[in-house]
Amino acid sequence: MKVYIMGSDQRAVRCARVSFGKDEKVDPSRDKKLLRFLFRNRHASPFEHNIVAFESRKEEWVELLKKVENPTVQLYYSGGYIWMNLRNVINCYELLPEEVISELKRAFPTIWRIVETKGELTDEELEDLPYTTDRVFLEEKIETSSGWVGLVDRLELGTEMDYYTFVVECPLFVARQWMRHRFGSYNEISRRYTSYDIKFYIPKVLRKQAKTNKQASTDEPISEPLQSEFLKEIRKLVGEALSFYNRMVEGEVAKELARGVLPQFMKTRFYWTVPRISLDNFLTLRTHEGAQKEIRELAEAIKDMVGYKGTDKRNRL
Ligand SMILES: Cc1cc2nc3c(=O)[nH]c(=O)nc-3n(C[C@H](O)[C@H](O)[C@H](O)COP(=O)(O)OP(=O)(O)OC[C@H]3O[C@@H](n4cnc5c(N)ncnc54)[C@H](O)[C@@H]3O)c2cc1C
């Protein structure tokens, strides 16, 4: 049986550490303790960024579905493979074929041991475990006017459920649009935890409101002198908001409250693991001229990296 895996022990750590903005750091001793903490405390979403696909007939998939009692477990079938993320695997692994389990143990040795022992490992036992890391931080990165997108990994078997993981840095209002795309997994920096590396998008040019489409803009800049005046005012307001935020944090105000004064131009960072059918849907909707320019540029960057395959055309709606 062919078994394909995307991810590593470290992948779950990266997606957890993005909460603190420290997703680039690798320290196996601390990483392993973090994995144990995540498992014990049911911080489950970082595990969703690891993916397994294994060869199967459709009938075997249906048989497996019949055995799964837990309604949250999602098992997809596409192109002759069953597709699952590691969170789903952990919730039903006793039902999976032995060949799949042995590949999972090889790909995620630390995570697997933590699961098997229900998180009851000492620090010394953790220290002795093998730990798998990502080959590179990013395969490719493209900058846009408001942020950047990086390709972390992909598992391409030519199906509608091929998987991709991206890291995105963009303004808050772009991230809000992005996260309406529900078919996929997200982990994002948390401004409850960290005041680390706060950055803002300041547009180079202020575009005019579109006349025909109530939610869109045109490419036409607003005229001078208002253009320069407003841009200056934006920089001033953003600078003042950040100073006030820093003063509040220094004055022991909780970050979860102090962040309320930070404007929507603030950048956020998130990991996005998405199947091809949902990615193509995103590309169709967000490269369309009706989408906001800032998200359109990021969608175009993703299209340049991994292409568009048209799998979303299967959906009537
Ligand atoms: C130009 C533009 C303007 C928009 N304006 C607004 C707005 O004003 N307000 C607003 O709230 N949103 C707005 N949206 C967001 C939009 O309504 C969708 O939520 C977003 O585009 C995600 O699309 P999706 O649901 O197809 O994707 P996903 O959530 O990723 O879903 C992917 C696919 O999975 C299936 N699916 C997922 N969840 C369900 C479900 N619960 N039931 C049935 N099928 C499901 C569908 O086939 C869907 O196409 C806008 C989007 C665009 C592109």
Ligand as a Chemical Component Dictionary entry (heavy atoms), coordinates in Angstrom:
data_LIG
# 
_chem_comp.id                   LIG 
_chem_comp.type                 NON-POLYMER 
_chem_comp.pdbx_formal_charge   0 
_chem_comp.three_letter_code    LIG 
# 
loop_
_chem_comp_atom.comp_id 
_chem_comp_atom.atom_id 
_chem_comp_atom.alt_atom_id 
_chem_comp_atom.type_symbol 
_chem_comp_atom.charge 
_chem_comp_atom.model_Cartn_x 
_chem_comp_atom.model_Cartn_y 
_chem_comp_atom.model_Cartn_z 
_chem_comp_atom.pdbx_ordinal 
LIG C1  C1  C 0 -16.074 39.526 -3.488 1  
LIG C2  C2  C 0 -16.540 38.861 -2.224 2  
LIG C3  C3  C 0 -17.370 39.538 -1.332 3  
LIG C4  C4  C 0 -17.801 38.931 -0.138 4  
LIG N1  N1  N 0 -18.608 39.629 0.723  5  
LIG C5  C5  C 0 -18.986 39.081 1.903  6  
LIG C6  C6  C 0 -19.769 39.790 2.862  7  
LIG O1  O1  O 0 -20.140 40.930 2.649  8  
LIG N2  N2  N 0 -20.084 39.176 4.033  9  
LIG C7  C7  C 0 -19.704 37.898 4.317  10 
LIG O2  O2  O 0 -20.035 37.380 5.377  11 
LIG N3  N3  N 0 -18.957 37.202 3.424  12 
LIG C8  C8  C 0 -18.583 37.746 2.240  13 
LIG N4  N4  N 0 -17.804 37.041 1.359  14 
LIG C9  C9  C 0 -17.382 35.682 1.726  15 
LIG C10 C10 C 0 -18.173 34.599 0.983  16 
LIG O3  O3  O 0 -19.538 34.644 1.319  17 
LIG C11 C11 C 0 -17.622 33.210 1.345  18 
LIG O4  O4  O 0 -17.809 32.989 2.733  19 
LIG C12 C12 C 0 -16.138 33.068 1.044  20 
LIG O5  O5  O 0 -15.868 33.521 -0.252 21 
LIG C13 C13 C 0 -15.710 31.614 1.186  22 
LIG O6  O6  O 0 -16.261 30.854 0.147  23 
LIG P1  P1  P 0 -16.787 29.388 0.329  24 
LIG O7  O7  O 0 -17.861 29.314 1.353  25 
LIG O8  O8  O 0 -17.122 28.867 -1.042 26 
LIG O9  O9  O 0 -15.430 28.649 0.830  27 
LIG P2  P2  P 0 -15.175 27.584 1.993  28 
LIG O10 O10 O 0 -15.764 28.048 3.265  29 
LIG O11 O11 O 0 -13.714 27.283 1.981  30 
LIG O12 O12 O 0 -15.916 26.328 1.507  31 
LIG C14 C14 C 0 -15.389 25.541 0.419  32 
LIG C15 C15 C 0 -16.499 24.702 -0.136 33 
LIG O13 O13 O 0 -16.920 23.777 0.868  34 
LIG C16 C16 C 0 -18.333 23.680 0.884  35 
LIG N5  N5  N 0 -18.839 24.168 2.165  36 
LIG C17 C17 C 0 -18.085 24.670 3.200  37 
LIG N6  N6  N 0 -18.863 24.921 4.265  38 
LIG C18 C18 C 0 -20.114 24.579 3.908  39 
LIG C19 C19 C 0 -21.375 24.584 4.593  40 
LIG N7  N7  N 0 -21.481 24.991 5.861  41 
LIG N8  N8  N 0 -22.448 24.159 3.908  42 
LIG C20 C20 C 0 -22.367 23.723 2.614  43 
LIG N9  N9  N 0 -21.208 23.692 1.918  44 
LIG C21 C21 C 0 -20.102 24.093 2.563  45 
LIG C22 C22 C 0 -18.825 24.496 -0.301 46 
LIG O14 O14 O 0 -18.887 23.674 -1.419 47 
LIG C23 C23 C 0 -17.742 25.515 -0.483 48 
LIG O15 O15 O 0 -17.643 26.044 -1.792 49 
LIG C24 C24 C 0 -17.379 37.613 0.161  50 
LIG C25 C25 C 0 -16.556 36.929 -0.752 51 
LIG C26 C26 C 0 -16.124 37.535 -1.928 52 
LIG C27 C27 C 0 -15.224 36.762 -2.854 53 
# 
loop_
_chem_comp_bond.comp_id 
_chem_comp_bond.atom_id_1 
_chem_comp_bond.atom_id_2 
_chem_comp_bond.value_order 
_chem_comp_bond.pdbx_ordinal 
LIG C1  C2  SING 1  
LIG C2  C3  SING 2  
LIG C2  C26 DOUB 3  
LIG C3  C4  DOUB 4  
LIG C4  N1  SING 5  
LIG C4  C24 SING 6  
LIG N1  C5  DOUB 7  
LIG C5  C6  SING 8  
LIG C5  C8  SING 9  
LIG C6  O1  DOUB 10 
LIG C6  N2  SING 11 
LIG N2  C7  SING 12 
LIG C7  O2  DOUB 13 
LIG C7  N3  SING 14 
LIG N3  C8  DOUB 15 
LIG C8  N4  SING 16 
LIG N4  C9  SING 17 
LIG N4  C24 SING 18 
LIG C9  C10 SING 19 
LIG C10 O3  SING 20 
LIG C10 C11 SING 21 
LIG C11 O4  SING 22 
LIG C11 C12 SING 23 
LIG C12 O5  SING 24 
LIG C12 C13 SING 25 
LIG C13 O6  SING 26 
LIG O6  P1  SING 27 
LIG P1  O7  DOUB 28 
LIG P1  O8  SING 29 
LIG P1  O9  SING 30 
LIG O9  P2  SING 31 
LIG P2  O10 DOUB 32 
LIG P2  O11 SING 33 
LIG P2  O12 SING 34 
LIG O12 C14 SING 35 
LIG C14 C15 SING 36 
LIG C15 O13 SING 37 
LIG C15 C23 SING 38 
LIG O13 C16 SING 39 
LIG C16 N5  SING 40 
LIG C16 C22 SING 41 
LIG N5  C17 SING 42 
LIG N5  C21 SING 43 
LIG C17 N6  DOUB 44 
LIG N6  C18 SING 45 
LIG C18 C19 SING 46 
LIG C18 C21 DOUB 47 
LIG C19 N7  SING 48 
LIG C19 N8  DOUB 49 
LIG N8  C20 SING 50 
LIG C20 N9  DOUB 51 
LIG N9  C21 SING 52 
LIG C22 O14 SING 53 
LIG C22 C23 SING 54 
LIG C23 O15 SING 55 
LIG C24 C25 DOUB 56 
LIG C25 C26 SING 57 
LIG C26 C27 SING 58 
# 
